[in-house]
Amino acid sequence: MKILVTGANGQLGRDVVLEAGRRGFPVVATDLSEMDITDPAAVEKTVLAEKPDCVIHCAAYTAVDRAEEEPEVCERINAAGTGNVAAACKKADAKMIYLSTDYVFDGKGETFFTPESHPAPVSVYGRTKYQGETAVQAALDKYFIVRISWVFGLYGKNFVKTMIDLAGAREEIGVVCDQIGSPTYTKHLAPLLLDMAQSEKYGVYHATNSGVCSWFDFACEIFRLTGQTVRVRALSSEAYPSKARRPKNSRLSKKKLAAMGFSPLPEWQEALRDFIAEYYWEDNGDGKDQD
């Protein structure tokens, strides 16, 4: 099976490329310099030339707050760009896996959103990601829409790395305690995406690590596992204003994964342990100084 990955230099894309390689699949790794997804002719030319069996579309505009200031740029990448990839997949008769987000929901209530729940985004980022979903569904029959949240991995910036860095510079850190969701470790997610690519169980899925927590809980577990003694102060969302509205409820039901024969991802605490072990091993393996 030949896989084409967009956003291959990003946090998730790099793990997807590595996982495809582990399985012995030919991989075409593209990022902006290889294929600008906002250029429909370039996307069509690349996809038709490479003839992948599946395109895993990881490329996205993810600067949630900045999107409120430049909505046209965000829409051009997340909505129109995704539509370009979907159109090319249609012409190439390729499957497509589109990575979406919990931000497609309004975050109200305390129940779990299912893949069938009605999206109602409250931010530019969420709206454009949902537009990407509808573009995929309009163009293709052979698609997977995979909604994830609170993503972290070895490559790129994320909440876990930020907390570790801040703990080394501060005695106290304030973290929001009333936004509830599930972290997603890219190294756990990538194998699931490749399993999907090898199947024909198309549709909309939620795929985070198992269990739920608040950002405050997540931060406390990071510091516990890394042995850092920083004080963590619980903040309300109102006490930590941002340009974009964050969903307070990002609980995503993953029951469909098991129902369709896919293995659910491990508990988020296990994911965090695995990440931290690898993160510090990478630091030491690269010859970086230990604290």
C-alpha positions in Angstrom: 0.0 0.0 0.0 1.4 3.4 -1.0 0.7 6.3 1.4 0.9 10.0 0.7 1.2 12.2 3.8 0.5 15.9 3.8 2.0 18.0 6.6 4.7 15.4 6.8 7.1 17.7 8.8 4.5 18.4 11.5 3.9 16.8 14.9 1.5 14.1 13.7 2.8 13.8 10.1 6.2 12.7 11.1 4.9 9.9 13.2 2.6 8.8 10.4 5.5 8.7 8.0 7.6 6.7 10.5 4.8 4.2 11.1 4.2 3.7 7.4 7.9 3.0 7.0 7.8 0.5 9.8 5.1 -1.4 8.0 7.2 -1.4 4.8 4.8 0.8 2.9 6.1 3.2 0.2 5.6 6.7 1.6 5.4 10.0 -0.2 6.1 12.7 2.5 4.9 16.1 1.4 4.9 19.5 3.2 4.6 23.0 1.9 7.8 22.9 -0.2 6.7 19.7 -1.9 3.0 20.4 -2.4 1.1 23.5 -1.5 -2.4 22.3 -0.6 -3.9 25.7 -1.4 -2.8 25.3 -5.1 -5.3 22.9 -6.6 -3.3 22.3 -9.8 -0.2 21.4 -7.7 -2.2 19.1 -5.5 -3.8 17.3 -8.5 -0.4 17.0 -10.3 1.3 15.5 -7.3 -1.4 13.1 -6.3 -2.0 11.8 -9.9 1.7 11.4 -10.5 2.3 9.5 -7.3 -0.9 7.4 -7.4 -1.2 6.7 -3.7 -3.6 4.1 -2.4 -4.4 6.5 0.5 -3.7 10.1 1.3 -3.4 10.9 5.1 -4.1 14.6 5.3 -2.3 16.0 8.4 -1.5 19.5 7.0 -3.6 22.2 8.7 -3.6 25.7 10.0 -3.6 25.1 13.8 -2.9 28.6 15.4 -6.3 28.8 17.0 -6.0 32.3 18.4 -4.3 33.8 15.3 -7.0 32.4 13.2 -9.4 34.9 14.7 -7.2 37.6 13.2 -6.6 36.0 9.8 -9.7 33.9 9.0 -9.1 34.0 5.3 -5.7 32.4 5.6 -7.2 29.7 8.0 -10.0 29.0 5.6 -7.8 28.8 2.6 -5.7 26.1 4.2 -8.2 24.1 6.3 -11.3 24.4 4.1 -10.2 25.1 0.5 -6.9 23.2 0.9 -8.7 20.1 2.2 -11.1 20.4 -0.6 -8.2 20.4 -3.1 -6.8 17.2 -1.6 -10.2 15.6 -1.6 -10.7 16.5 -5.3 -7.4 15.0 -6.2 -8.1 11.8 -4.3 -11.3 11.5 -6.2 -9.5 11.7 -9.6 -6.8 9.3 -8.4 -9.4 6.9 -6.8 -7.4 7.1 -3.6 -8.7 6.8 0.0 -8.5 9.8 2.2 -8.0 10.2 5.9 -8.7 13.7 7.2 -7.6 14.8 10.6 -10.3 16.9 12.2 -10.8 18.3 15.8 -13.0 18.6 18.9 -13.3 22.2 17.9 -16.1 21.4 15.5 -18.4 21.1 18.5 -19.7 24.0 20.7 -18.3 22.4 23.9 -21.6 22.7 25.8 -22.9 20.2 28.4 -21.0 17.4 30.0 -22.0 14.4 27.8 -19.7 12.8 25.3 -20.0 13.9 21.7 -20.4 11.0 19.3 -19.3 11.0 15.6 -22.9 11.5 14.8 -23.3 14.6 17.0 -24.2 17.8 15.2 -21.1 20.1 14.8 -21.6 23.7 15.9 -18.1 25.3 15.9 -17.6 28.6 17.9 -14.2 29.6 16.5 -12.7 30.3 13.1 -10.4 27.3 13.5 -13.3 25.0 14.4 -15.5 26.4 11.6 -12.8 25.9 8.9 -12.0 22.4 10.1 -15.7 21.5 9.8 -15.7 23.1 6.4 -12.9 20.7 5.6 -15.0 17.8 6.8 -17.9 18.7 4.5 -15.6 19.1 1.6 -14.3 15.6 2.1 -17.8 14.2 2.4 -19.0 16.0 -0.7 -16.2 14.8 -2.9 -15.6 11.2 -1.7 -17.1 7.9 -0.7 -13.8 6.4 0.4 -12.9 8.6 3.3 -12.2 8.6 7.0 -12.7 11.7 9.1 -10.8 11.3 12.4 -11.5 13.9 15.1 -8.7 14.3 17.7 -7.9 16.7 20.5 -5.1 18.0 22.8 -2.4 16.6 20.5 1.1 16.0 21.7 4.2 14.2 20.3 7.9 14.3 20.1 8.0 16.6 17.1 6.9 20.2 17.3 5.4 22.4 20.1 2.7 21.1 22.4 1.2 21.5 25.9 3.4 18.8 27.5 6.7 20.4 26.3 5.5 23.8 27.3 4.6 22.7 30.9 8.0 21.0 31.2 9.8 24.1 30.1 7.7 26.5 32.3 8.4 24.3 35.4 12.1 24.9 34.9 11.5 28.7 34.9 8.7 29.3 37.4 7.7 28.4 40.9 3.9 28.5 40.1 1.9 27.9 37.0 -1.8 28.7 36.4 -3.7 26.1 34.3 -7.3 26.0 33.2 -9.4 23.5 35.2 -12.9 23.7 33.6 -12.1 22.5 30.1 -12.5 18.7 29.9 -11.2 16.5 27.2 -8.7 13.8 26.2 -5.1 14.1 25.2 -3.9 12.4 21.9 -0.4 11.0 21.6 0.7 11.0 18.0 2.8 7.9 18.3 -0.4 6.0 19.5 -2.6 7.6 16.9 -0.4 6.9 13.9 -0.8 3.1 13.9 -4.6 3.5 14.1 -4.5 5.7 11.0 -2.5 3.1 9.1 -4.9 0.4 10.2 -7.7 2.5 8.8 -5.9 3.1 5.6 -5.7 -0.7 5.2 -9.4 -1.1 5.7 -12.6 -0.1 4.0 -14.5 0.8 7.2 -15.1 4.4 6.0 -16.8 7.1 8.0 -16.4 9.6 10.9 -14.5 8.5 14.0 -13.2 10.0 17.2 -9.7 8.8 18.1 -8.1 10.2 21.2 -6.4 8.4 24.0 -8.8 6.9 26.5 -10.1 8.6 29.6 -10.8 12.3 30.2 -9.1 15.0 32.3 -8.9 18.8 32.6 -5.9 20.7 31.4 -5.2 21.2 35.2 -5.2 17.4 35.7 -3.0 16.9 32.7 -0.5 19.4 34.0 -0.4 17.9 37.4 0.3 14.5 35.9 3.1 15.9 33.8 4.8 17.3 36.8 4.3 14.2 38.9 5.8 12.0 36.2 8.8 14.3 35.6 9.4 14.9 39.3 9.0 18.7 39.1 7.8 20.5 42.2 6.2 23.5 40.7 2.9 24.7 42.2 -0.1 24.4 39.9 -2.9 26.9 40.4 -6.4 26.0 39.0 -7.9 28.7 36.8 -11.3 29.2 35.3 -11.6 29.8 31.5 -12.8 33.3 32.4 -9.6 34.0 34.3 -7.5 33.0 31.3 -9.1 34.9 28.4 -8.1 34.1 24.8 -9.0 35.5 21.4 -10.7 32.2 20.3 -13.4 30.5 22.4 -12.2 27.1 23.6 -14.8 24.3 24.1 -15.3 23.5 27.8 -16.6 20.1 27.0 -14.3 18.2 24.6 -15.4 14.7 25.7 -15.4 12.6 22.5 -16.9 9.1 22.5 -14.6 6.5 21.0 -17.0 3.6 21.1 -17.3 3.4 17.3 -13.6 2.4 17.1 -14.2 -0.9 18.9 -17.6 -1.4 17.2 -15.8 -1.2 13.8 -13.0 -3.5 14.9 -10.3 -1.0 15.5 -8.3 -1.0 18.7 -8.9 2.0 21.0 -5.9 4.0 22.0 -4.4 3.5 25.5 -5.3 5.5 28.5 -4.0 9.1 28.5 -1.9 8.5 31.5 -0.1 5.6 29.8 0.3 7.8 26.7 1.9 10.5 28.8 4.3 8.0 30.5 5.3 6.7 27.1 5.9 10.2 25.7 7.9 11.4 28.7 10.1 8.3 28.7 10.8 8.8 25.0 11.2 12.5 25.3 13.9 12.3 27.9 15.5 9.4 26.2 15.7 11.5 23.0 17.3 14.4 25.0 19.9 12.1 26.4 20.4 10.2 23.2 21.1 13.5 21.4 23.8 14.3 23.8 22.0 17.1 25.4 22.8 18.2 28.9 20.8 16.7 31.7 19.5 19.1 34.5 
